[in-house]
Amino acid sequence: MAQGQATKVKKKKKSVLKRAAQARQHAEVNRANRTRVRTLIKKLRTAIGSGTGNRYKSRLALAFNGVKTAKA
């Protein structure tokens, strides 16, 4: 399914219509999340690349290690 294109529904059953609506909602949420993550990654890369990103890198490393130990 191309971006911005509506989900096509072949049958008019209630369950099919519901799943199509859910698919549209999930696609919208996924698009928003993907946009947010990509923006944050770009901001992080520019902060690290500018040479003033030591604090950001340190905090990111601490957060990552915290998540890693929490899973273990």
N, C-alpha and C positions, 0 to 999 in steps of 0.2 A: 504494500500500500504506500503510495507516494505521500510525501508530507503535504498536509493541507487538503487531502482528498477525503471525501466522506466514505464511511464504511458502507458497502453495498449489502443490502439485505435481500435475499432471494425469496424467503418464505415469510409469511405474516403471522407465524405462530407467536404466542406471547413470550415463550422462552427465547426464541430467536431474536425478537425485538429487544428483550432485556439484555441479552449477551452483546448485541450490537451497541446498545447504549453504554454498557460497561466498558466495552473496548474503546469507545470514543473517550470516556472519562479517564481510563488508564493511560491512553495515548497522550492526553493533555497533561496529566501529572508527570508522566515520564519525560515529556518534552521540557517541562519546567525544571525538573530535577537535572536533566542533562545540561540545560543552559546554565543553571546555577553552578554546577560542578566545573564546567568548562571555563566559566568566568573566574572562579576561584583559582583554578590551576594557572590561568594566564596571569592573574595578579601575583600569585606566589612566584612564578618564574621571573617576572619582572622585578620583584623585590629581591630575589636571590641574585639575579644578574646585575643589579645596580650596585652591589657591594655593601649596601646598608642592610642586607637581609640576614645578618648573623643571628639577630634576636629571633626572627621568624623561623629560621632553620632550626635553631635550638628548641624553640617551643614546639615546632612540628615534630622533631625527633622525640622529645619527651612525651608528647601525646601518642605517637606511634608506639613507643615502647610501653606506655601504660596500657594501651589496647592489647598489645601482644601478650603482656603478662596477665592481663585479666582473662584472656581466652585459655591460657595454660593452667 
